[in-house]
Structure formats: structure tokens, C-alpha cells
Amino acid sequence: DQEAIRAYHNLKSTSASLGALALSAAARRMEELLSESGLSGHDEPRQVVEREFERVEILARQWLAS
């Protein structure tokens, strides 16, 4: 649990630094949920993080290609 919490915490901070605020907010939500109730039962918020991460990745690739 602590490893996952730490990973979401780092993702929250790093994405905020990059201006990816939706990803940061989604990571913050997951960090809170994991801190409160552990690993299970958070499929929907985890999927939000995944979608936002994919969106940021696509934008980063487009930016790097330009």
C-alpha cells in the first residue's frame, strides 16, 4: 500500500510541475483513497488516472515531434 501511495504522490507532484493539472488531481484522489482504505475497490478513479496519463503522454509526444 505504501509503495502505491508514494507512486501516486510522486505522480501528483510531477504532473502538477508540468502543468498537467487534471492528471495531478486524479493522482491526488487516488493517493487519498489508498491512504483511507487500501488498494481494493478503486477501479474508476484508477481508470481516470490512466486516461489522463495517456492524454498527457500523447500531448508530450506531439510536442516532442514538433
C-alpha positions as CSV (number, residue, x, y, z in Angstrom):
1,D,0.0,0.0,0.0
2,Q,2.7,2.5,0.9
3,E,4.5,2.0,-2.3
4,A,1.4,2.7,-4.3
5,I,0.6,5.8,-2.2
6,R,4.2,7.0,-2.7
7,A,3.9,6.5,-6.5
8,Y,0.6,8.4,-6.7
9,H,2.1,11.2,-4.5
10,N,5.1,11.5,-6.9
11,L,2.8,11.4,-9.9
12,K,0.7,14.2,-8.3
13,S,3.7,16.4,-7.7
14,T,5.4,15.8,-11.0
15,S,2.3,16.2,-13.2
16,A,1.5,19.5,-11.3
17,S,5.0,20.7,-12.1
18,L,4.4,20.0,-15.7
19,G,1.1,21.8,-15.8
20,A,-0.9,18.5,-16.2
21,L,-3.4,19.6,-13.6
22,A,-6.1,17.1,-14.4
23,L,-3.6,14.2,-14.0
24,S,-2.3,15.8,-10.8
25,A,-5.9,16.0,-9.4
26,A,-6.6,12.4,-10.4
27,A,-3.4,11.2,-8.8
28,R,-4.2,13.2,-5.6
29,R,-7.6,11.5,-5.4
30,M,-6.0,8.0,-5.7
31,E,-3.5,8.9,-3.1
32,E,-6.3,9.9,-0.7
33,L,-8.3,6.8,-1.4
34,L,-5.4,4.5,-0.9
35,S,-4.5,6.2,2.3
36,E,-8.0,5.9,3.6
37,S,-9.0,2.4,2.5
38,G,-6.2,0.4,0.9
39,L,-5.7,-1.0,-2.6
40,S,-9.0,-2.6,-3.5
41,G,-12.2,-1.1,-4.9
42,H,-10.8,1.9,-6.8
43,D,-11.2,0.9,-10.4
44,E,-13.0,4.0,-11.6
45,P,-10.6,6.6,-10.1
46,R,-7.6,4.5,-11.2
47,Q,-9.0,4.5,-14.8
48,V,-9.3,8.3,-14.6
49,V,-5.6,8.4,-13.7
50,E,-4.8,6.1,-16.6
51,R,-6.8,8.1,-19.1
52,E,-5.2,11.4,-18.0
53,F,-1.7,9.9,-18.1
54,E,-2.4,8.7,-21.7
55,R,-3.6,12.1,-22.7
56,V,-0.5,13.8,-21.2
57,E,1.7,11.2,-22.9
58,I,0.1,11.9,-26.3
59,L,0.5,15.6,-25.9
60,A,4.1,15.2,-24.8
61,R,4.9,13.1,-27.9
62,Q,3.2,15.6,-30.1
63,W,5.2,18.4,-28.5
64,L,8.5,16.5,-28.9
65,A,7.8,15.7,-32.5
66,S,7.2,19.3,-33.4
